[in-house]
Every structure is written in C-alpha cells, then in structure tokens.
Amino acid sequence: MLKNRDLPFATPEGQASKDLVWKGQTYFTPNYKPREMILDHGKGARLWDMDDNEYVDFGAGIAVCSLGHQDEDLLEALQKQSRKLWHTSNIFFTEPSIRLAEALVEAVPFAKRVYFCNSGAEANEAAIKLIRKWATSQGRAPQQREIITFAGSFHGRTLATVTATAQPKYQQGFEPLPAGFVYCPAFNDMEALASCITENTCAILAEPVQGEGGVIPARPGFLQEIRALCDERGLLLAYDEIQCGMGRTGALFAHMTEGAAPDIMTIAKALGGGLPIGAMLAGEKVAEIFDFGSHGSTFGGNPVMCAVALAALEKINSPALLAHVAAMEQHLRKGLEAISAETEMFSGIRGKGLMIGAPLVQDFCGKSGAISELCRRFGVLVLVAGPDVLRFVPPLTITPDEIDDGLTRLKAALTYARAHPESL
Ligand SMILES: *Cc1c(COP(=O)(O)O)cnc(C)c1O
C-alpha cells in the first residue's frame, strides 16, 4: 500500500498526477513550490494522492483542518446551508453569521463585538485599522499611531500585515512599505519591549505562540507583563491567534491559560474547519470605534462559511476535545523525543498543545524544506517553521494510531536523512 515508503527515491507519481503537476507548474504564478504530487482525498488525519499513496497528515493544511478531513458534522453544516443561501453581502443580516458572532462573544470573555472577513491577513488588516482609528479617536496625530510587533512574528502577506511581520525576508523587494510599525528585537524580553515604547506608540501586537517564526510560545508571565505595560502606558494590546487559537494549544485560545486578555484578537485558519473565514474580536475599549462605513468586506460573514465555522467552534470548544489535545500532545511529544534520541536530528522539542516545533541540529540547519519533502516521500506530511525547524500541527482529532503511523514514517525518513545527508 505504501509505495513511497518502499522506494523513497523512486518517483512515486503516476501518469495522471504527472500531467496535472506539469500544468500546475506552468499556469500558476511561481510563488509556491508545491510537492510534486496531487492530493486527492482525505479522512481524519490521513490523505491520499491521485496515485493512491497514503499520507499521515501532521500539517492539517497549515493548522486549518483541526477536525481532520471529512468531518461528518462539518459536512452536514455545509450541506444544510449550501442548500439554503450562499451569499447576501453585508447589506443584509443572515442567521449563520449572527449565531457565530454570538457564540464567539460568549466563548471569549473579553470580546464584545466581532468583524468577519475571509483570511488571517484580512483579520489583521482590520485590527491595524481599528487600532489606528482608536488612536485617532484619542486625538493622536498620524505619527503617534505606531504599533509594536516582535522579531520572528508573522502576521500575513498584504502590504500592511507583511510590514507588521518583523521578518525582513518577507518584506524585501516590496518597498515602499507602509509606515507606523516598530519592531521589538526580541520576543519574550520585557526590557527590549519597554525600550521600544515612545510617545508615538499606540499598541502592541503579539502571537501568544509564534508559529512561522519557529513555534515559540510566550514564556509564562510574558503576556501578563505586556498587559500590565499596556495598561500603564495607555496602549492597546492585540493578539494574533490565527494559528495558535481554536483549540490548537489545548485551550480554546492560547492566551486563556495566561490570565492576560487583549483588547483585540484576530483568528482565522482553523475557524472555518478548512473553509476560508477570518474574524477580529473587539473588547470594550474598541468595540464601537468602527462606525458606519469605516471598514468592510464583500464576502465577510458569508453564510456558508459561518455555518461551518459555528459547527467547528461548537465541536472544538468542548472539554472532551480539549482534553484529547492535551493527551495527544503527550503522545506526540513522547514519540518525537524518542525519535530525537535515536536519530539525533533535533536539538529539542518545543511548543504547546498540538503546535509542536522540532529545531534541527546544527548539521541539518537550513534543510527543513528538504527534510519535509523526504518525509512526504516516506508517507508523512510535516511542515517547516523557517529553514531550521520542523513543525507539527496535526488535526486536533488525530488518534494515537494515526500518530504512531506518522511517527514510524517520520523515523524512517529521518534515519534515511541521517545516513544520506548528501541526498538533502
Ligand atoms: C497564517 C497566519 C496569518 C495569515 O493568515 P492568511 O489566512 O494566510 O492571510 C497571520 N498570522 C498568523 C499568526 C498566521 O499563522
């Protein structure tokens, strides 16, 4: 069944996918480099390509498919709503978006109001605009509306959000970049943060667990310290929980175990269970800062997306599911630590819940992309978080058996990489 595993370096693709892969490489703008196979269908935490090779999914479409593939409840919500109404625009109310907004406000103690959009970057755009509008309402001049973000952060690819992203590699070549962002040179460092604040600062934007930057959780107490600093200096605090939210860390939202609520929170990725939807949640201070006409989106709050997202939220926000995340974290960590000890490929295992990073040892730094491609050939899909870290964000519903299968394949791939470093 697992042809890839037997022949790691034979081209596993059959003719059907080969033709399509060629077309994909021909017709898309070349800003992605997809693996040379075509994923065709999935179930739970497993996927199959067009040539019937099976994969264990430790990536979940980049932390999106948190309930796995083909979840029956999401399917039912999708089918039900898709037979009623697809789209109205925000000129009209529809039931699914109202129900979802109500459920989010009820589930998130600080949140008073919700704005819906279609992606993470759009949610952060909304947050940036809301922060600036709030600063305006405070009588702050344009140069006094600066937002501080952290080294290693990732906030999206639009011009404003890529500027908020404090990593030059995402920005280079796209200048001129919008003004108004200041980068704190070190995440988890209060001294560095305090020294960035001037009378021009109006807000701090942080990921409670940095994702793309290498899977780095805020150290215990850090969010509380930021919250206190914001209160003392009259700044807004915004969390980007686009990746770490929606049960990923074992809490509904990652900040909830830290006792430090924000004024604004952005979510997306797993919110729609695989469909595109984003949201910005606004607390007391900013809930009514956007007035009529301030901001908008044609598709935001689309009834089909919202119906599925509501089903996803109800499923994820259950004690049983969140307890499962904690149990599977232990299972996956133990397995990764054993593999790390045997293959000596990782310098540690870090992260929170089912958001786990495995930094590569020195010899393999810069090779995360090649190693994740090798893993794919061995039948397990893993992500990278920068050139030096493998990232594991499986469906939250993954079973111990699926984890064990994935780990067996991962170990085979890493053992191969260790023995044949020249092949990477
Ligand atoms: C993925 C991600 C984004 C961007 O989301 P898109 O839906 O790709 O625009 C922003 N912030 C974080 C933390 C993310 O992980």
The ligand as an ORCA input file, in Angstrom:
! r2SCAN-3c Opt
* xyz 0 1
  C      -1.319     32.143      8.712
  C      -1.146     33.323      9.600
  C      -1.535     34.608      9.200
  C      -2.054     34.907      7.806
  O      -3.233     34.249      7.529
  P      -3.735     34.129      5.988
  O      -5.061     33.464      6.114
  O      -2.714     33.317      5.264
  O      -3.812     35.501      5.456
  C      -1.399     35.632     10.110
  N      -0.915     35.422     11.345
  C      -0.530     34.199     11.766
  C      -0.018     34.024     13.157
  C      -0.615     33.116     10.901
  O      -0.196     31.903     11.299
*
